[in-house]
Amino acid sequence: MSYLIELKDVTKRYGEIVALNNISLKVTKGEILAIIGPNGSGKTTLLRIMAGIDKPTSGEIYFDGAKIYDKNIDEVRSRSTMIFQRTVFFGTTVYKNLAYGLKLRGYSKKEIKEKVREALRIVKLEGYESRPAKRLSGGEQQRLSLARALILGTELILLDEPTANLDPYNVAMIEEIISEINRNFNTTIIMATHNMFQAKRLGKKVVFLFNGEVVEISKADKIFEDPQDKRTKSFIKGEMIY
């Protein structure tokens, strides 16, 4: 089995606060991993560390079999994209936002045009090329963020609450796009979500994170139907966790 990302005994501290405590986790290439847990459990911190945005206080991280150091962190960042709840766009058109990264990589105008058109088709934003990116709705901006990751051939996409505060129509559309990207491009996707149904629908595996620790990892259907830890069971039932 080939792992795209692996964490070994990763701890992250902010002063006296322990955000992550001794996390060990393996993510298989091409899978969708859902991370669930209450607010403050460390979900976003875990994503940021896997994206190479933040450094762990201790522990080791491996990307595609290679240990991540300061010297190769830029390569890891070029192969992964983290999409936040609110993504920052350039104050220009949808087309130029998507074309920018391709220009930096030396693609021709013809190639850029073709790649932008295909990416917009996949995220169901065809005909949006001339629209101001910052004026798109929340759901449209999330789809544009997915297009931006897709267009650069990103191997790993990390999603932080990808459908938070969106209407059911956009939730369903974004979930469909995530599944399509994973299925058609074998893109590894790691997503933190409060939406239990979403985690079950999309996740091949699910991680339950509580107080900065991995409590349980299991296949999606099993963790929701037969959780092995009482804290997991309480969280899924919406009860207080003690």
PyMOL commands that set and color helices and strands:
alter all, ss='L'
color gray80, all
select helices_A, chain A and resi 43-50+73-78+94-104+109-122+133-135+138-151+168-185+196-202+220-225+230-237
alter helices_A, ss='H'
color red, helices_A
select strands_A, chain A and resi 3-14+17-28+32-36+58-63+66-67+80-83+156-160+188-192+205-210+213-219
alter strands_A, ss='S'
color yellow, strands_A
deselect
rebuild
show_as cartoon
